[in-house]
Amino acid sequence: MYLETPSLSFGLLNTNLIHLKMLEEKNDNLQEADGKLEIANDAAQTDTPIEDSATENDLQNVTNTTETDHQEALDAITSSNAAESEDETLKDRHDIPLQDYDTFSLDALVDELKKLVALDKVMSVKDHIEEIKKSFLLQFSHLLDEKKEEFNASNQDPNEEFEYHSPLKAKFDQYYNVFREKRNDHFKHLQTNLKSNLENRLAIVEELKELINPQENIKDTLKHFNDLRERWKNAGPIPKDKYNHVWNNYHFHVENFYDYLHLDREARDLDFKYNLEQKQKIIVRVEELVNETDISKSFRELQDLHRIWKEDIGPVSKEHRDAIWNRFSELTKQIHDKREVLFEGQRANEQKNLETKKEIIAKIEVLATEKVNAHSQWLVQIQKVEALRNDFFAAGKVPSEVNEETWAAFKTAVRNFNSFKNSFYKDIKKDQNDNLNKKMALVAKAKELQESTDFVATTPIMKQIQEEWKQIGHVPKKYSDKIWKEFKDACNHYFDKLKEQKSEENVDEITAFDNKKAYLDTLRAYQLTGDHKTDLDAIKLHIETWKAFGKVPFSRRHIEGKFNKILDALFEKLSLSKKETEMMRFSNRIDSLSGSNDTRKLDNEKIFLMRKIEEVQNEIFQLENNIQFFTNTKNAKKENSIVLEVRKNIAIHKESLEVWKEKLKQLRNLGQE
């Protein structure tokens, strides 16, 4: 709506007429006008003149009653206008709606921040940006708590500190820093201008005081006055806390000046009439705004109309002052009341959001007590909590007085769920780490043996650790592929070498078998000559020849048993002592074992011999104790048959002991070669 403002100086007069008594005061009393400013400020709200003491008190009571009814609405208008007068960029803040940023995701908040900080008048969206910051930090704090709990649950190193780097947080900080720099530059420039403009306006007021000078030519005085008005118009914004004081002070002295001029009644009535028309137009527009569906838009335009009413339009005649101001005030209250109803609706919606969030928190609290024992079941629980978490952020704002309390309850519920969940995965993690250590030990062992050429001894070990690997459970996923590859490569490397070695040795082993098979047929036809030394040397030669043929394939090692059987038959035909025969047989057996490169069998043979020696020694000790029992008897004049039998057994055992010791000695000498 366009309202024409008066071109004459009368249009800038405030709603107050100066008391007639003040017109009679001298110029020196007018210098004390600042001290009477409080009276002017009170009167400025009602366009009511101050005529005498009694009338002033009566009117003030009426005014106070009216102001009591409407003061809240008027204060809301005045406060907004004072703020926008200080910083004109705030007027543009209404063009961009303030959204419910609590319902935005972190990504959406960053995108919205990026868009807003790119605006030229960034201060017009400072409230929007601060709300975005608040919502972002709350959500990010929640995310950070979850990441820290996950870290604490899985980390096995007490010296490792928690770190979380978020590219999204880095973007947010980057965009917010742009806003902060723009805001700082704006305030720095604004503060400088506000201070300068305030000083300028106060200087103009001081010059207005000096205009009331009877000695000066009235024409020059009016020219000076119009210059001051123009300077005032262009003086710029001032601090909002000085707004009402400075404006009312200025209007007070403008009215003093016009009263000093003794304007004629006709000119004053014309001015009153013009001002009345302008204010009536404002009232017509405000009546239209009362029916406007967009309450926020109505209130913003009402602010502008109040600014025009106060700053651009002068007073009206006494007979219309109360009526027109009361109508304007009443319409203002109606719009303010509708705005309060809107706010009540918003508060009711916030209360509804609060109930929704409480229900969500309660559901999360229940999930934090439902015990499940399988990973698949926990995945379902986690999905439920994530869905509830999204519902919580999408629920919208809650009343500001319980916002922190609600947020804290939500964080506690989620934290309790995460702790409950992490306790399950912590146990699994411990088992997996134990499994990891076991498998890493097997990897180390496989790598240690992968270059071994002692295939007879190493192959069973490699097969054993492969079986052990299969029996060990899962390891942490991030290590699984790596250690499996290391283990598989080591095993494959060894068995590939074994395969190559077997391929090379297979031909020689078959040849050795064929030679031994043919030689065995020759040995079966061998006959002893009867000469002990000649026959013993011949048997030894057969043994050496047999060994020289080499190793046979593992599947055909039965031929060794056939050879040993023929040797046993030849030994029985020789007139050898029992010890000699036993030692020759043992020597042949040991040669066979050592030729197979099976160190385990040699070790087992050594253990067997040591046990036999211990058994025989114990038996001899027991028999000798028995002899002592019989020989110490008083009536024993001579050894009886039992004693003789015991002594015979002792001799047999001692002979056997010598054989076992000789075998062990021979086996140990073999190990030293």
C-alpha positions as semicolon CSV with decimal commas, in nm:
position;residue;x (nm);y (nm);z (nm)
1;M;0,000;0,000;0,000
2;Y;0,128;0,345;-0,091
3;L;0,078;0,627;0,159
4;E;0,152;0,978;0,047
5;T;0,362;1,172;0,299
6;P;0,325;1,547;0,338
7;S;0,573;1,770;0,162
8;L;0,537;2,050;0,414
9;S;0,727;2,057;0,736
10;F;0,401;1,995;0,923
11;G;0,406;1,631;0,811
12;L;0,698;1,551;1,040
13;L;0,530;1,679;1,356
14;N;0,478;1,419;1,627
15;T;0,137;1,339;1,776
16;N;0,194;1,574;2,068
17;L;0,100;1,941;2,090
18;I;0,311;2,135;2,330
19;H;0,140;2,263;2,641
20;L;0,038;2,632;2,610
21;K;0,228;2,700;2,924
22;M;0,548;2,596;2,746
23;L;0,477;2,854;2,473
24;E;0,500;3,128;2,735
25;E;0,832;3,007;2,868
26;K;1,142;3,190;2,769
27;N;1,416;3,057;2,547
28;D;1,636;2,970;2,845
29;N;1,365;2,737;2,981
30;L;1,341;2,564;2,640
31;Q;1,702;2,458;2,684
32;E;1,578;2,224;2,958
33;A;1,360;2,029;2,711
34;D;1,561;1,708;2,757
35;G;1,450;1,698;3,119
36;K;1,084;1,701;3,013
37;L;1,135;1,423;2,753
38;E;0,973;1,160;2,972
39;I;0,640;1,348;2,959
40;A;0,670;1,375;2,583
41;N;0,739;1,005;2,547
42;D;0,425;0,914;2,740
43;A;0,209;1,147;2,537
44;A;0,357;1,030;2,207
45;Q;0,174;0,698;2,221
46;T;-0,178;0,854;2,217
47;D;-0,161;1,177;2,016
48;T;-0,312;1,337;2,331
49;P;-0,220;1,702;2,411
50;I;-0,123;1,812;2,760
51;E;-0,342;2,111;2,861
52;D;-0,328;2,148;3,239
53;S;-0,236;1,948;3,547
54;A;-0,579;1,810;3,626
55;T;-0,659;1,729;3,262
56;E;-0,320;1,572;3,217
57;N;-0,373;1,337;3,511
58;D;-0,720;1,236;3,393
59;L;-0,605;1,174;3,039
60;Q;-0,300;0,988;3,164
61;N;-0,522;0,748;3,356
62;V;-0,728;0,680;3,044
63;T;-0,415;0,642;2,841
64;N;-0,261;0,399;3,091
65;T;-0,576;0,186;3,080
66;T;-0,567;0,173;2,702
67;E;-0,196;0,108;2,699
68;T;-0,236;-0,173;2,952
69;D;-0,478;-0,347;2,715
70;H;-0,266;-0,302;2,407
71;Q;0,088;-0,257;2,537
72;E;0,203;-0,609;2,458
73;A;0,104;-0,570;2,093
74;L;0,260;-0,222;2,071
75;D;0,581;-0,338;2,237
76;A;0,615;-0,619;1,985
77;I;0,586;-0,368;1,700
78;T;0,823;-0,118;1,859
79;S;1,086;-0,380;1,937
80;S;1,088;-0,512;1,580
81;N;1,102;-0,164;1,430
82;A;1,387;-0,061;1,658
83;A;1,589;-0,368;1,556
84;E;1,523;-0,314;1,186
85;S;1,604;0,054;1,221
86;E;1,944;-0,043;1,355
87;D;2,015;-0,303;1,086
88;E;1,813;-0,263;0,768
89;T;1,922;-0,606;0,639
90;L;1,689;-0,758;0,899
91;K;1,391;-0,638;0,694
92;D;1,483;-0,895;0,429
93;R;1,476;-1,186;0,674
94;H;1,104;-1,233;0,620
95;D;1,152;-1,315;0,251
96;I;1,307;-1,654;0,334
97;P;1,091;-1,873;0,560
98;L;1,250;-2,018;0,872
99;Q;1,217;-2,394;0,827
100;D;1,207;-2,675;1,081
101;Y;1,573;-2,766;1,046
102;D;1,550;-3,038;1,312
103;T;1,383;-3,253;1,047
104;F;1,675;-3,214;0,804
105;S;1,946;-3,477;0,763
106;L;2,311;-3,378;0,810
107;D;2,363;-3,370;0,433
108;A;2,054;-3,155;0,382
109;L;2,165;-2,911;0,654
110;V;2,505;-2,866;0,489
111;D;2,341;-2,807;0,149
112;E;2,102;-2,549;0,299
113;L;2,389;-2,372;0,477
114;K;2,588;-2,356;0,154
115;K;2,292;-2,195;-0,024
116;L;2,228;-1,935;0,249
117;V;2,588;-1,817;0,297
118;A;2,605;-1,743;-0,075
119;L;2,342;-1,466;-0,038
120;D;2,458;-1,106;-0,060
121;K;2,264;-0,993;0,248
122;V;2,378;-1,280;0,468
123;M;2,257;-1,106;0,785
124;S;1,899;-1,141;0,663
125;V;1,936;-1,517;0,719
126;K;2,148;-1,516;1,034
127;D;1,862;-1,667;1,236
128;H;1,826;-1,941;0,976
129;I;2,199;-2,016;0,986
130;E;2,211;-2,029;1,366
131;E;1,917;-2,272;1,368
132;I;2,097;-2,486;1,108
133;K;2,410;-2,480;1,322
134;K;2,217;-2,587;1,630
135;S;2,046;-2,877;1,448
136;F;2,369;-2,989;1,280
137;L;2,575;-2,989;1,598
138;L;2,309;-3,182;1,789
139;Q;2,290;-3,452;1,523
140;F;2,666;-3,464;1,472
141;S;2,722;-3,489;1,846
142;H;2,492;-3,789;1,849
143;L;2,680;-3,946;1,556
144;L;3,013;-3,879;1,726
145;D;2,896;-4,048;2,046
146;E;2,795;-4,357;1,846
147;K;3,130;-4,373;1,665
148;K;3,318;-4,336;1,993
149;E;3,117;-4,615;2,154
150;E;3,187;-4,841;1,855
151;F;3,558;-4,758;1,882
152;N;3,570;-4,830;2,255
153;A;3,387;-5,159;2,203
154;S;3,622;-5,285;1,931
155;N;3,955;-5,128;2,025
156;Q;4,200;-5,363;2,196
157;D;4,482;-5,112;2,236
158;P;4,436;-4,894;2,548
159;N;4,697;-4,647;2,419
160;E;4,512;-4,576;2,094
161;E;4,305;-4,257;2,109
162;F;3,967;-4,214;1,941
163;E;3,970;-4,009;1,621
164;Y;3,687;-3,949;1,377
165;H;3,726;-3,741;1,062
166;S;3,404;-3,641;0,886
167;P;3,421;-3,476;0,542
168;L;3,067;-3,354;0,605
169;K;3,174;-3,176;0,925
170;A;3,466;-3,020;0,738
171;K;3,225;-2,882;0,475
172;F;2,994;-2,746;0,744
173;D;3,283;-2,570;0,918
174;Q;3,400;-2,427;0,586
175;Y;3,058;-2,276;0,501
176;Y;2,996;-2,154;0,856
177;N;3,334;-1,980;0,861
178;V;3,231;-1,795;0,544
179;F;2,918;-1,676;0,725
180;R;3,115;-1,579;1,034
181;E;3,358;-1,370;0,831
182;K;3,072;-1,195;0,652
183;R;2,894;-1,140;0,983
184;N;3,204;-0,995;1,148
185;D;3,264;-0,761;0,854
186;H;2,900;-0,655;0,863
187;F;2,900;-0,581;1,237
188;K;3,231;-0,401;1,219
189;H;3,099;-0,175;0,945
190;L;2,760;-0,141;1,116
191;Q;2,902;-0,045;1,455
192;T;3,117;0,223;1,299
193;N;2,818;0,368;1,114
194;L;2,580;0,342;1,411
195;K;2,811;0,539;1,632
196;S;2,868;0,805;1,367
197;N;2,498;0,829;1,282
198;L;2,400;0,860;1,649
199;E;2,643;1,146;1,699
200;N;2,511;1,313;1,387
201;R;2,147;1,286;1,497
202;L;2,223;1,413;1,846
203;A;2,402;1,710;1,688
204;I;2,092;1,781;1,476
205;V;1,876;1,781;1,790
206;E;2,115;2,028;1,953
207;E;2,088;2,257;1,649
208;L;1,707;2,235;1,670
209;K;1,726;2,369;2,023
210;E;1,923;2,668;1,900
211;L;1,665;2,755;1,630
212;I;1,432;2,914;1,882
213;N;1,604;3,251;1,862
214;P;1,392;3,570;1,839
215;Q;1,690;3,768;1,709
216;E;1,722;3,560;1,390
217;N;1,537;3,635;1,064
218;I;1,240;3,396;1,038
219;K;1,315;3,324;0,672
220;D;1,669;3,217;0,754
221;T;1,543;3,015;1,048
222;L;1,299;2,822;0,829
223;K;1,571;2,753;0,574
224;H;1,797;2,626;0,851
225;F;1,513;2,414;0,984
226;N;1,448;2,252;0,645
227;D;1,819;2,177;0,611
228;L;1,812;2,003;0,949
229;R;1,510;1,797;0,841
230;E;1,691;1,685;0,527
231;R;2,003;1,596;0,725
232;W;1,790;1,401;0,971
233;K;1,623;1,212;0,690
234;N;1,960;1,099;0,552
235;A;2,138;1,044;0,884
236;G;2,115;0,662;0,868
237;P;2,047;0,392;1,132
238;I;2,132;0,423;1,500
239;P;2,155;0,168;1,787
240;K;1,816;0,016;1,863
241;D;1,845;0,090;2,235
242;K;1,868;0,463;2,145
243;Y;1,592;0,450;1,885
244;N;1,286;0,567;2,084
245;H;1,477;0,817;2,292
246;V;1,641;0,993;1,997
247;W;1,328;0,995;1,779
248;N;1,106;1,133;2,055
249;N;1,366;1,389;2,149
250;Y;1,385;1,506;1,788
251;H;1,005;1,529;1,755
252;F;0,980;1,713;2,085
253;H;1,207;1,990;1,962
254;V;1,043;2,000;1,619
255;E;0,709;2,068;1,790
256;N;0,872;2,329;2,010
257;F;0,997;2,500;1,698
258;Y;0,650;2,506;1,533
259;D;0,487;2,633;1,848
260;Y;0,753;2,900;1,863
261;L;0,656;3,008;1,510
262;H;0,295;3,076;1,625
263;L;0,153;2,914;1,312
264;D;-0,190;3,045;1,222
265;R;-0,494;2,826;1,286
266;E;-0,581;2,786;0,916
267;A;-0,242;2,639;0,831
268;R;-0,250;2,416;1,137
269;D;-0,600;2,289;1,055
270;L;-0,488;2,204;0,701
271;D;-0,198;2,010;0,842
272;F;-0,426;1,830;1,089
273;K;-0,667;1,743;0,809
274;Y;-0,391;1,605;0,588
275;N;-0,245;1,398;0,871
276;L;-0,591;1,264;0,954
277;E;-0,643;1,150;0,595
278;Q;-0,308;0,969;0,593
279;K;-0,379;0,795;0,922
280;Q;-0,728;0,699;0,804
281;K;-0,571;0,537;0,500
282;I;-0,343;0,342;0,732
283;I;-0,642;0,226;0,937
284;V;-0,824;0,113;0,623
285;R;-0,521;-0,094;0,527
286;V;-0,487;-0,239;0,876
287;E;-0,856;-0,339;0,865
288;E;-0,775;-0,532;0,549
289;L;-0,475;-0,690;0,719
290;V;-0,693;-0,818;1,003
291;N;-0,859;-1,052;0,751
292;E;-0,533;-1,155;0,585
293;T;-0,478;-1,532;0,606
294;D;-0,101;-1,500;0,616
295;I;-0,062;-1,374;0,973
296;S;0,314;-1,336;0,953
297;K;0,283;-1,126;0,640
298;S;0,015;-0,909;0,808
299;F;0,234;-0,847;1,110
300;R;0,533;-0,748;0,896
301;E;0,326;-0,493;0,703
302;L;0,177;-0,367;1,031
303;Q;0,533;-0,295;1,146
304;D;0,585;-0,074;0,840
305;L;0,257;0,107;0,894
306;H;0,348;0,178;1,258
307;R;0,679;0,318;1,140
308;I;0,500;0,551;0,893
309;W;0,243;0,652;1,157
310;K;0,513;0,743;1,404
311;E;0,790;0,881;1,188
312;D;0,630;1,031;0,877
313;I;0,285;1,159;0,976
314;G;0,222;1,442;1,218
315;P;-0,059;1,492;1,474
316;V;-0,431;1,531;1,406
317;S;-0,683;1,764;1,570
318;K;-0,776;1,706;1,930
319;E;-1,130;1,592;1,851
320;H;-0,998;1,295;1,645
321;R;-0,684;1,203;1,837
322;D;-0,818;0,956;2,089
323;A;-1,061;0,789;1,848
324;I;-0,814;0,736;1,564
325;W;-0,533;0,620;1,792
326;N;-0,762;0,385;1,982
327;R;-0,888;0,237;1,654
328;F;-0,533;0,190;1,529
329;S;-0,431;0,039;1,861
330;E;-0,732;-0,193;1,866
331;L;-0,664;-0,319;1,513
332;T;-0,302;-0,369;1,608
333;K;-0,411;-0,580;1,904
334;Q;-0,639;-0,790;1,681
335;I;-0,353;-0,877;1,447
336;H;-0,127;-0,938;1,745
337;D;-0,389;-1,169;1,899
338;K;-0,420;-1,363;1,573
339;R;-0,042;-1,391;1,570
340;E;-0,053;-1,526;1,926
341;V;-0,317;-1,779;1,816
342;L;-0,078;-1,883;1,539
343;F;0,198;-1,918;1,795
344;E;-0,036;-2,117;2,018
345;G;-0,099;-2,349;1,724
346;Q;0,272;-2,384;1,675
347;R;0,317;-2,453;2,044
348;A;0,041;-2,715;2,029
349;N;0,217;-2,874;1,733
350;E;0,544;-2,865;1,926
351;Q;0,369;-3,037;2,218
352;K;0,242;-3,303;1,978
353;N;0,596;-3,346;1,846
354;L;0,713;-3,384;2,205
355;E;0,468;-3,669;2,267
356;T;0,582;-3,836;1,944
357;K;0,947;-3,810;2,048
358;K;0,869;-3,946;2,394
359;E;0,704;-4,250;2,233
360;I;1,010;-4,300;2,011
361;I;1,244;-4,277;2,311
362;A;1,030;-4,532;2,498
363;K;1,051;-4,776;2,205
364;I;1,431;-4,740;2,192
365;E;1,448;-4,801;2,567
366;V;1,254;-5,127;2,520
367;L;1,492;-5,237;2,242
368;A;1,782;-5,169;2,480
369;T;1,653;-5,448;2,706
370;E;1,558;-5,715;2,447
371;K;1,837;-5,970;2,459
372;V;1,925;-6,149;2,133
373;N;2,207;-6,394;2,079
374;A;2,270;-6,397;1,705
375;H;2,427;-6,152;1,464
376;S;2,130;-6,176;1,226
377;Q;1,892;-6,086;1,509
378;W;2,106;-5,789;1,611
379;L;2,096;-5,662;1,253
380;V;1,716;-5,649;1,282
381;Q;1,740;-5,462;1,613
382;I;1,988;-5,214;1,468
383;Q;1,758;-5,145;1,172
384;K;1,469;-5,080;1,412
385;V;1,671;-4,828;1,612
386;E;1,793;-4,657;1,296
387;A;1,433;-4,620;1,175
388;L;1,329;-4,479;1,514
389;R;1,627;-4,244;1,505
390;N;1,515;-4,110;1,166
391;D;1,158;-4,073;1,296
392;F;1,290;-3,875;1,594
393;F;1,466;-3,621;1,376
394;A;1,169;-3,603;1,138
395;A;0,923;-3,536;1,422
396;G;1,000;-3,163;1,429
397;K;1,052;-2,907;1,703
398;V;0,944;-2,946;2,062
399;P;0,883;-2,666;2,317
400;S;1,211;-2,484;2,374
401;E;1,194;-2,528;2,753
402;V;1,214;-2,909;2,719
403;N;1,428;-2,930;2,407
404;E;1,754;-3,005;2,589
405;E;1,584;-3,249;2,824
406;T;1,424;-3,438;2,532
407;W;1,749;-3,448;2,339
408;A;1,936;-3,578;2,645
409;A;1,676;-3,853;2,698
410;F;1,707;-3,956;2,332
411;K;2,086;-3,969;2,348
412;T;2,074;-4,172;2,669
413;A;1,830;-4,424;2,519
414;V;2,041;-4,469;2,205
415;R;2,361;-4,487;2,411
416;N;2,211;-4,758;2,632
417;F;2,107;-4,956;2,325
418;N;2,453;-4,923;2,173
419;S;2,617;-5,033;2,499
420;F;2,383;-5,332;2,514
421;K;2,463;-5,418;2,152
422;N;2,835;-5,359;2,193
423;S;2,855;-5,593;2,491
424;F;2,737;-5,873;2,259
425;Y;2,981;-5,784;1,982
426;K;3,259;-5,725;2,232
427;D;3,241;-6,091;2,336
428;I;3,236;-6,196;1,972
429;K;3,524;-5,961;1,903
430;K;3,727;-6,116;2,184
431;D;3,670;-6,466;2,043
432;Q;3,756;-6,345;1,695
433;N;4,077;-6,181;1,819
434;D;4,171;-6,505;1,996
435;N;4,106;-6,691;1,671
436;L;4,314;-6,434;1,488
437;N;4,610;-6,494;1,718
438;K;4,580;-6,871;1,669
439;K;4,566;-6,842;1,291
440;M;4,854;-6,596;1,282
441;A;5,060;-6,853;1,475
442;L;4,971;-7,114;1,213
443;V;5,065;-6,871;0,935
444;A;5,403;-6,814;1,100
445;K;5,457;-7,191;1,132
446;A;5,358;-7,254;0,769
447;K;5,594;-6,983;0,647
448;E;5,873;-7,130;0,859
449;L;5,825;-7,476;0,704
450;Q;5,748;-7,377;0,346
451;E;6,113;-7,402;0,238
452;S;6,180;-7,732;0,421
453;T;6,328;-8,021;0,214
454;D;6,275;-8,275;0,489
455;F;5,952;-8,384;0,327
456;V;5,906;-8,698;0,536
457;A;5,909;-8,504;0,863
458;T;5,750;-8,180;0,739
459;T;5,456;-8,314;0,536
460;P;5,264;-8,455;0,835
461;I;5,316;-8,127;1,023
462;M;5,186;-7,922;0,731
463;K;4,881;-8,146;0,706
464;Q;4,825;-8,113;1,078
465;I;4,828;-7,732;1,081
466;Q;4,583;-7,734;0,790
467;E;4,346;-7,941;1,001
468;E;4,396;-7,704;1,295
469;W;4,315;-7,407;1,068
470;K;3,980;-7,566;0,979
471;Q;3,891;-7,609;1,346
472;I;3,951;-7,241;1,435
473;G;3,651;-7,009;1,408
474;H;3,602;-6,669;1,244
475;V;3,849;-6,382;1,273
476;P;3,777;-6,006;1,237
477;K;3,665;-5,939;0,883
478;K;3,932;-5,683;0,807
479;Y;4,205;-5,946;0,866
480;S;4,029;-6,253;0,725
481;D;4,129;-6,231;0,359
482;K;4,483;-6,121;0,433
483;I;4,583;-6,401;0,671
484;W;4,404;-6,665;0,462
485;K;4,604;-6,563;0,157
486;E;4,930;-6,577;0,354
487;F;4,848;-6,921;0,494
488;K;4,733;-7,062;0,160
489;D;5,038;-6,929;-0,023
490;A;5,276;-7,084;0,231
491;C;5,102;-7,423;0,216
492;N;5,080;-7,421;-0,164
493;H;5,447;-7,327;-0,187
494;Y;5,549;-7,628;0,027
495;F;5,324;-7,885;-0,140
496;D;5,425;-7,765;-0,486
497;K;5,786;-7,834;-0,389
498;L;5,686;-8,174;-0,249
499;K;5,509;-8,259;-0,572
500;E;5,814;-8,161;-0,776
501;Q;6,042;-8,366;-0,552
502;K;5,820;-8,671;-0,577
503;S;5,810;-8,639;-0,952
504;E;6,191;-8,635;-0,964
505;E;6,236;-8,924;-0,717
506;N;5,964;-9,147;-0,854
507;V;6,174;-9,290;-1,138
508;D;6,468;-9,373;-0,907
509;E;6,239;-9,536;-0,652
510;I;6,077;-9,761;-0,916
511;T;6,424;-9,861;-1,038
512;A;6,531;-9,936;-0,682
513;F;6,223;-10,154;-0,631
514;D;6,285;-10,348;-0,949
515;N;6,648;-10,406;-0,851
516;K;6,555;-10,515;-0,500
517;K;6,284;-10,745;-0,632
518;A;6,533;-10,920;-0,866
519;Y;6,798;-10,936;-0,592
520;L;6,545;-11,085;-0,351
521;D;6,493;-11,379;-0,586
522;T;6,873;-11,433;-0,594
523;L;6,896;-11,410;-0,214
524;R;6,632;-11,678;-0,163
525;A;6,857;-11,926;-0,347
526;Y;7,166;-11,836;-0,139
527;Q;7,316;-12,115;0,071
528;L;7,560;-12,081;0,360
529;T;7,906;-12,244;0,315
530;G;7,934;-12,353;0,675
531;D;8,234;-12,133;0,743
532;H;8,127;-11,887;1,011
533;K;8,343;-11,594;0,906
534;T;8,283;-11,643;0,533
535;D;7,907;-11,671;0,580
536;L;7,892;-11,366;0,814
537;D;8,086;-11,151;0,567
538;A;7,858;-11,269;0,286
539;I;7,545;-11,173;0,482
540;K;7,692;-10,831;0,557
541;L;7,768;-10,785;0,187
542;H;7,408;-10,875;0,098
543;I;7,292;-10,609;0,342
544;E;7,520;-10,341;0,195
545;T;7,415;-10,434;-0,160
546;W;7,049;-10,410;-0,062
547;K;7,096;-10,066;0,094
548;A;7,285;-9,945;-0,214
549;F;6,980;-9,998;-0,433
550;G;6,817;-9,702;-0,257
551;K;6,466;-9,615;-0,139
552;V;6,159;-9,775;-0,292
553;P;5,814;-9,610;-0,338
554;F;5,621;-9,581;-0,014
555;S;5,341;-9,803;-0,143
556;R;5,593;-10,085;-0,212
557;R;5,788;-10,081;0,110
558;H;5,660;-10,430;0,191
559;I;5,965;-10,563;0,004
560;E;6,179;-10,454;0,301
561;G;5,990;-10,695;0,525
562;K;6,057;-10,982;0,284
563;F;6,431;-10,903;0,287
564;N;6,439;-10,893;0,670
565;K;6,261;-11,227;0,684
566;I;6,531;-11,394;0,466
567;L;6,802;-11,236;0,683
568;D;6,641;-11,374;1,000
569;A;6,647;-11,721;0,849
570;L;7,017;-11,688;0,760
571;F;7,103;-11,558;1,108
572;E;6,938;-11,857;1,267
573;K;7,163;-12,091;1,063
574;L;7,475;-11,909;1,179
575;S;7,637;-12,012;1,508
576;L;7,621;-11,653;1,640
577;S;7,565;-11,548;1,997
578;K;7,225;-11,412;2,081
579;K;7,375;-11,067;2,127
580;E;7,548;-11,068;1,788
581;T;7,237;-11,183;1,610
582;E;7,022;-10,925;1,782
583;M;7,264;-10,643;1,707
584;M;7,291;-10,733;1,339
585;R;6,916;-10,740;1,306
586;F;6,892;-10,407;1,489
587;S;7,163;-10,255;1,271
588;N;6,973;-10,351;0,958
589;R;6,650;-10,208;1,102
590;I;6,817;-9,881;1,192
591;D;6,973;-9,854;0,847
592;S;6,628;-9,898;0,699
593;L;6,480;-9,626;0,921
594;S;6,762;-9,381;0,856
595;G;6,731;-9,439;0,484
596;S;6,366;-9,336;0,494
597;N;6,456;-8,993;0,640
598;D;6,179;-9,039;0,894
599;T;6,330;-8,875;1,201
600;R;6,014;-8,933;1,401
601;K;6,057;-9,312;1,376
602;L;6,418;-9,284;1,486
603;D;6,311;-9,070;1,782
604;N;6,038;-9,315;1,870
605;E;6,292;-9,601;1,853
606;K;6,522;-9,413;2,088
607;I;6,238;-9,356;2,336
608;F;6,143;-9,724;2,315
609;L;6,502;-9,835;2,395
610;M;6,528;-9,600;2,694
611;R;6,202;-9,733;2,836
612;K;6,316;-10,096;2,789
613;I;6,644;-10,024;2,965
614;E;6,453;-9,867;3,256
615;E;6,216;-10,164;3,276
616;V;6,500;-10,422;3,278
617;Q;6,694;-10,226;3,540
618;N;6,387;-10,215;3,763
619;E;6,333;-10,586;3,718
620;I;6,698;-10,662;3,811
621;F;6,665;-10,436;4,118
622;Q;6,352;-10,619;4,230
623;L;6,514;-10,963;4,184
624;E;6,823;-10,860;4,377
625;N;6,600;-10,740;4,664
626;N;6,434;-11,080;4,667
627;I;6,775;-11,252;4,689
628;Q;6,856;-11,036;4,994
629;F;6,539;-11,153;5,163
630;F;6,625;-11,519;5,126
631;T;7,002;-11,498;5,202
632;N;6,946;-11,298;5,525
633;T;6,731;-11,566;5,682
634;K;6,896;-11,727;5,995
635;N;6,817;-12,081;5,900
636;A;6,948;-12,043;5,539
637;K;7,252;-12,270;5,538
638;K;7,265;-12,303;5,170
639;E;7,092;-12,157;4,865
640;N;6,775;-12,341;4,774
641;S;6,624;-12,390;4,427
642;I;6,423;-12,067;4,442
643;V;6,735;-11,859;4,504
644;L;6,917;-12,032;4,220
645;E;6,626;-11,961;3,986
646;V;6,629;-11,594;4,085
647;R;7,002;-11,566;4,025
648;K;6,954;-11,723;3,683
649;N;6,686;-11,466;3,596
650;I;6,913;-11,186;3,711
651;A;7,185;-11,306;3,476
652;I;6,940;-11,327;3,184
653;H;6,815;-10,976;3,250
654;K;7,167;-10,839;3,276
655;E;7,253;-10,994;2,941
656;S;6,939;-10,842;2,793
657;L;7,027;-10,507;2,952
658;E;7,363;-10,509;2,777
659;V;7,192;-10,566;2,442
660;W;6,945;-10,280;2,496
661;K;7,225;-10,046;2,601
662;E;7,431;-10,140;2,297
663;K;7,135;-10,070;2,071
664;L;7,084;-9,727;2,229
665;K;7,454;-9,651;2,195
666;Q;7,448;-9,744;1,828
667;L;7,140;-9,529;1,767
668;R;7,297;-9,232;1,943
669;N;7,617;-9,270;1,742
670;L;7,404;-9,262;1,427
671;G;7,259;-8,929;1,537
672;Q;7,607;-8,781;1,586
673;E;7,727;-8,874;1,236
